[in-house]
Amino acid sequence: MRTSIDVFAKVREHERAPVLAAAREAGILPYFHVLTSPAMPVVEMEGAQRIMLGSNNYLGLTGDERVLAGAQDALHRFGTGLTGSRLLNGTIPLHLELEREIAEWMASEDALVFSTGHQANLGALGTLLGPGDTVIVDSADHASILDGCALSRAKLRVFRHGRLEKLEKMLERAADDGGGVLVVVDGVFSMEGDIAPLGEICERCERHGARLMVDEAHGAGVLGARGAGTAELLGVGERVDLRIGTFSKSLASCGGFIAGAHEVIDYLRFYSRSFLFTASAVPAASGAALAALRVLRSDEGPPLLERVLENARQLRDGLHELGFAVVAAQRLPPGDGVQLHAPGVSENGAGEHTIVTPIVPVLVGDDWKAALLWRALYDAGVFVNTALHPAVPPGGALLRTSVMATHDRPTLERALGIFARVKREFEAAHGPLPGTGNA
């Protein structure tokens, strides 16, 4: 019997089709714009120069000569691709060197390199968890974490973003689920730019006998005295069981890794399907990532960390002074574990620690207004990212700006001048944007 439902019907009838059509018609679709130059502080995009405030190239190493040389050397030594999985014919010395140095950097027993960061989360969660287990996640966790949870078929319990009393309830309920319990949080949340209070999360996990995995995609190469991420910054590296990371941000390449106890990593090495059944990362990507990691771990690393976080502070303060609803720098209560002298950390008179990250979100609220504001900035010469539901909660549309260590002060001042002019013209035409008091 012929089926009466066309499986492709959804591509014509999905709920966003009218909105996408209207955005395309109005010329305000903020996605898939074509970059025609390297990912530098100022880029060439669709025929014009634009200040790049939408890149995850936090340390600015994609154009570093040592990183370029690392990619080029690997390309000439091993060719354009390895045409097989790591299990069979796809492991080269670069992978082993990279895994050893990542383990040293993360102060862990072992590390495993994946072809993408997304695959690292799929591989870890889909392998370590099963239908009898429970996984507890923050509602703002990255999509790759949720995909890995779905793949595992473990019982999923979600707590509201940053609400540790809700995490506590989920841990209490998980005690009756049977099986193992794993809590998974981002170290730095990719849209909001805030960090997970890992000290308190560790305490709760330890009290309930749960394991903890932290995705350091936006923390590694940014936070901590050595740039090893949120767990290092908050002094809980030894208490976090597994750390996931990516090469596509600070390490100026493409790929991912997981670091942790040797027995866990070795198990993943032989059982993780997203590791075993995919082609090995191209040599140039591994060579670039290794070279970038060595720059970060050299004497030049700390100044890069200082610069990117100082640039973030300059942009955040500047947007705040212009009246934008900028998500405030995060304050954490006093704690012995926080690295007080790490880049991006300051202390107020009450002993609270203020921490900035390279992600500076600007709240807009309405999806359509966010797209219109993105277009106005784009036309004026600034590229930012637009985050709409479901990347953010309903009514929480924002412009996600981010900085690099290689942005200089005049470029950021020019960007702020453009923001000021666009804000005046936009509000005259479309009404007020959320103000500083609404952040």
C-alpha positions, 0 to 999 in steps of 0.5 A: 500500500502506498503511504499517504504521507510524504516524508518531505512534507515537513520541508514545505510546511514547517512553522518557520517557513513564513518567517524565513520567507519574510526575512529573505524578502526584507533582506534581513536574514542574518545567516549564511553570509559569505566570508571572503577573507581570513577570520581576522578582526576586520574581514571582507564579507560580501564585497565590503570590509566589516569589523568582525565581532562574531568570531570564536577566534578568541586568541586571534591565532588563525592568522598566526605564522606559527599556526599556519606553518603547523598546518602547512608542515602537516599538509606536506608531510601527511597529505590532504587527508588520511582516508580512514578512521583512527582505529584503522589507518588514520592515526599519525604521530600528530594525533598522539602528540596532540593528545599527550599535550592536551592531557598535560594542559588539562592536568588529566591522565589521558585525552582523545582527539575527535574530528569535531567538537560535536562528535566529542560530545556525541562520542562521550555521552552516547558511549558512557550512558545507557538506557538505565542511566540518568543524565542531568543537564543545564537548560542552556547547554550546547545542542551537541550535549543534548544530541549526545544525551538523546543518542544515549537513551539515558533518562534526561533531567533538565534544570533551569539555567544556573538554578542550583536549587533545581540541580539539587532537586534533579539529583535527589530525583535521580537517586530513585532512577537506578543506574549511574548519574552524570551531570553535564554543564557548559563551562562558559555558556555559548550564548549568554557568556556566563560561567557555570559555578563549578565549585557548587556543582562539584559539591552537589555531585560529590554529595549525591555520588554523581559524575561531572562532565564540563564542556570547555568549548568556550572556556579552554584557551580563554579562562584560567592562568594557563588558559585551561578553562573554567575548571582551572579558573575556579580551582576544581580541575581535579574534581571534574571527571571529564572535560570536553573541548574544541579546536574551533575556537581559541585553537584556531582549527577544527576538531575536538577532544575529551580529557579525563582518567585513562581508563575512561579515555581508553574505553572511549578509544575502543567503544565510541562510535563517533570516534571509530566510524568517522574519518580521521581529522585532516592532517592540516587541522591537527597540525594547526591545533597542535601549533596553536596549543603550543603558542598558548602554553608558551610565554606568549600565552598569558598576554594573549589571555589578558588581551582578549579579556581586556578587549571584552571588558572594553566592549562590554563597558562601551556598550553599557555606556551607550545604553544597550542592555548588555548582560552584566559581567558575572559575580561569584561569591568569595571562594578559596579556589578562584584564581584571583590573579588569572586574566579576566578576574577582579575582586570588589570590596565585598570579596566577590569575584567579577569574571568576564569572558569574550562573549558579550551578549546584547539583549534585544528581546523581539526576534524581528527587531534583532534581525533588523538591528543586525542588518543595520549594523551589518550595513554600517560595517560591523558583523555580529551574531544573532541568537533567536529562539530556540538558541535562547528562550522565547522573547530573549533574542540577542545579538551575540558579540565576541572579541579576539586578542588581536582586536586593537583599541581603535578598531573597538572604538570604531565599532562602538561608534557604529553601535552608537549611530545605529542605535540612534537611527534604529530607535528613531525608526523602530522604537526603543531597544531594551536599556541598560536597566533591563539587562 
